[in-house]
């Protein structure tokens, strides 16, 4: 039986929303195995004067539960 879990995270970048998303997925993949999907829930930014200074992307990361894993 396949089981999915969802993790809600926020990626942050000084460059772009795409960069925030890519960095967040890269970091999550360091500690979570079996990543399978990402859904962009929201994008927002901080404005400093007339320019965007920070980009935020709220993500729903899906990963598969390893049902064959043995507990030690």
Secondary structure as a PSIPRED ss2 file (coil, helix, strand):
# PSIPRED VFORMAT (PSIPRED V4.0)

   1 X C   1.000  0.000  0.000
   2 X C   1.000  0.000  0.000
   3 X C   1.000  0.000  0.000
   4 X E   0.000  0.000  1.000
   5 X E   0.000  0.000  1.000
   6 X E   0.000  0.000  1.000
   7 X E   0.000  0.000  1.000
   8 X E   0.000  0.000  1.000
   9 X E   0.000  0.000  1.000
  10 X E   0.000  0.000  1.000
  11 X E   0.000  0.000  1.000
  12 X E   0.000  0.000  1.000
  13 X E   0.000  0.000  1.000
  14 X C   1.000  0.000  0.000
  15 X C   1.000  0.000  0.000
  16 X C   1.000  0.000  0.000
  17 X H   0.000  1.000  0.000
  18 X H   0.000  1.000  0.000
  19 X H   0.000  1.000  0.000
  20 X H   0.000  1.000  0.000
  21 X H   0.000  1.000  0.000
  22 X H   0.000  1.000  0.000
  23 X H   0.000  1.000  0.000
  24 X H   0.000  1.000  0.000
  25 X H   0.000  1.000  0.000
  26 X H   0.000  1.000  0.000
  27 X H   0.000  1.000  0.000
  28 X H   0.000  1.000  0.000
  29 X C   1.000  0.000  0.000
  30 X C   1.000  0.000  0.000
  31 X C   1.000  0.000  0.000
  32 X C   1.000  0.000  0.000
  33 X C   1.000  0.000  0.000
  34 X C   1.000  0.000  0.000
  35 X E   0.000  0.000  1.000
  36 X E   0.000  0.000  1.000
  37 X E   0.000  0.000  1.000
  38 X E   0.000  0.000  1.000
  39 X E   0.000  0.000  1.000
  40 X E   0.000  0.000  1.000
  41 X E   0.000  0.000  1.000
  42 X E   0.000  0.000  1.000
  43 X E   0.000  0.000  1.000
  44 X E   0.000  0.000  1.000
  45 X E   0.000  0.000  1.000
  46 X E   0.000  0.000  1.000
  47 X E   0.000  0.000  1.000
  48 X E   0.000  0.000  1.000
  49 X C   1.000  0.000  0.000
  50 X C   1.000  0.000  0.000
  51 X E   0.000  0.000  1.000
  52 X E   0.000  0.000  1.000
  53 X E   0.000  0.000  1.000
  54 X E   0.000  0.000  1.000
  55 X E   0.000  0.000  1.000
  56 X E   0.000  0.000  1.000
  57 X E   0.000  0.000  1.000
  58 X E   0.000  0.000  1.000
  59 X E   0.000  0.000  1.000
  60 X E   0.000  0.000  1.000
  61 X E   0.000  0.000  1.000
  62 X E   0.000  0.000  1.000
  63 X E   0.000  0.000  1.000
  64 X E   0.000  0.000  1.000
  65 X C   1.000  0.000  0.000
  66 X C   1.000  0.000  0.000
  67 X C   1.000  0.000  0.000
  68 X C   1.000  0.000  0.000
  69 X C   1.000  0.000  0.000
  70 X C   1.000  0.000  0.000
  71 X C   1.000  0.000  0.000
  72 X C   1.000  0.000  0.000
